[in-house]
Amino acid sequence: MKALDKKIYLASKSPRRRELLRQVGIDFDILSLRTDPVRGVDVSEDAYPNEPAQDYVARVAREKGAFAWNVLHLRRMPLRPVLSADTTVTLDGEILGKPNDPREAYAMLERLSGRTHQVLTSVALHYTDVFEQVTQVSDVRFAKLTPAAIRAYCATPEPYDKAGAYGIQGLAALFIEHIEGSHSGIMGLPVFETAQLLQKAGISIL
């Protein structure tokens, strides 16, 4: 890669990941993957039976990046690093995905109430013959939530596109007593680890 070419592709529709990349001055184009269950998805986010959360999140991030890297070649697009990521929430070893409706969101938040759970974000980087990946794990402790607080949160749009039915960058910040790990990782892209991966592809942030 030319030293002056600092642009990457982001294989993600997540507005949080876009925000975090912009925050640290990374220039990127979006390489969207199809996620419409009716028209079909490019990469399934379904977990395999009995698949450990760390294996699951790393596999999905890796498959997203590999699919996007193949698209670059098929479309004969300029070759730049492809960054992909996936985030999941786990409690007692069980993966908590994105809720489909208010009932599922309420049930997830009720389970997280007063407990410590884990948020895992795996980041993968594809460039030429380089493939690098890292998975960051954070502990998040929720306060004890009242039923009224859970219902009020579920009445907002926030829970429904996020693993575990909450986003730390939104109203759910009011629920969180303590975190141990990476705030940006809980949002969906651990900035420190991502910067280290990008440096391996010749992209220095500072």
C-alpha positions, -999 to 999 in steps of 0.1 A, spaced: 0 0 0 12 35 -8 23 54 22 -1 83 14 -31 60 10 -48 61 44 -83 51 34 -99 18 44 -132 0 38 -155 -6 67 -176 -37 63 -203 -26 87 -235 -5 87 -230 3 124 -232 41 131 -213 36 163 -183 21 144 -184 50 119 -185 75 147 -155 59 165 -134 58 133 -142 94 126 -133 103 162 -97 91 156 -94 105 121 -96 73 100 -110 79 65 -132 51 52 -158 40 27 -187 18 37 -188 -16 21 -223 -27 32 -232 -63 36 -268 -73 30 -287 -81 62 -323 -83 50 -336 -117 61 -362 -116 33 -338 -109 4 -311 -129 21 -280 -121 41 -244 -120 29 -231 -133 63 -253 -151 88 -250 -139 124 -267 -171 137 -246 -189 163 -239 -226 159 -253 -250 185 -231 -248 217 -207 -224 200 -187 -205 227 -193 -167 225 -157 -159 218 -156 -184 189 -189 -171 176 -180 -134 176 -145 -140 160 -160 -162 133 -187 -137 123 -162 -108 122 -138 -130 101 -166 -140 77 -178 -105 72 -143 -93 63 -136 -123 40 -169 -117 22 -161 -80 18 -126 -87 6 -139 -110 -21 -164 -83 -32 -135 -59 -38 -119 -83 -62 -152 -92 -80 -161 -55 -85 -125 -46 -93 -125 -19 -67 -93 -2 -54 -76 -25 -30 -75 -11 5 -76 -26 40 -110 -40 49 -120 -36 85 -149 -58 99 -162 -63 134 -189 -81 153 -201 -75 189 -220 -98 212 -232 -99 248 -230 -129 269 -244 -137 304 -236 -170 321 -221 -183 289 -253 -176 269 -251 -153 238 -277 -125 239 -283 -113 204 -305 -84 191 -341 -85 204 -368 -89 178 -395 -71 198 -402 -53 231 -409 -86 249 -375 -100 241 -358 -67 249 -375 -66 283 -366 -102 291 -329 -95 282 -327 -63 303 -344 -80 332 -318 -107 331 -289 -82 330 -304 -62 359 -281 -62 389 -256 -86 372 -222 -84 355 -221 -96 319 -195 -96 292 -194 -77 259 -171 -92 233 -161 -73 201 -139 -90 175 -121 -69 149 -107 -84 117 -84 -68 91 -79 -80 56 -52 -66 33 -33 -84 5 -18 -114 22 -23 -100 56 -51 -112 79 -51 -100 115 -77 -103 142 -82 -94 178 -111 -100 202 -116 -76 231 -137 -86 262 -152 -62 287 -171 -67 319 -202 -46 324 -222 -44 357 -258 -32 356 -275 -16 385 -307 -32 397 -334 -20 373 -370 -13 381 -397 -27 358 -407 8 350 -372 18 339 -370 -13 317 -404 -6 301 -395 30 295 -362 20 278 -379 -6 257 -403 21 245 -374 39 228 -358 27 195 -324 20 213 -326 -17 222 -336 -32 188 -304 -30 168 -280 -39 195 -268 -71 211 -280 -75 246 -308 -49 240 -288 -18 250 -263 7 239 -238 22 263 -236 54 243 -273 61 248 -298 61 276 -286 28 289 -256 46 303 -279 53 332 -280 16 340 -243 9 341 -226 10 375 -191 -2 364 -172 -13 334 -139 -31 332 -123 -31 298 -129 -9 267 -157 17 265 -153 19 228 -152 -19 226 -186 -20 243 -198 5 217 -187 -19 190 -151 -11 180 -122 -11 205 -102 19 193 -69 9 209 -69 -26 194 -82 -14 161 -54 12 158 -28 -16 164 -43 -37 136 -43 -7 112 -7 0 120 2 -34 107 -13 -25 74 7 7 73 -20 31 86 -8 52 115 -34 73 133 -9 97 149 
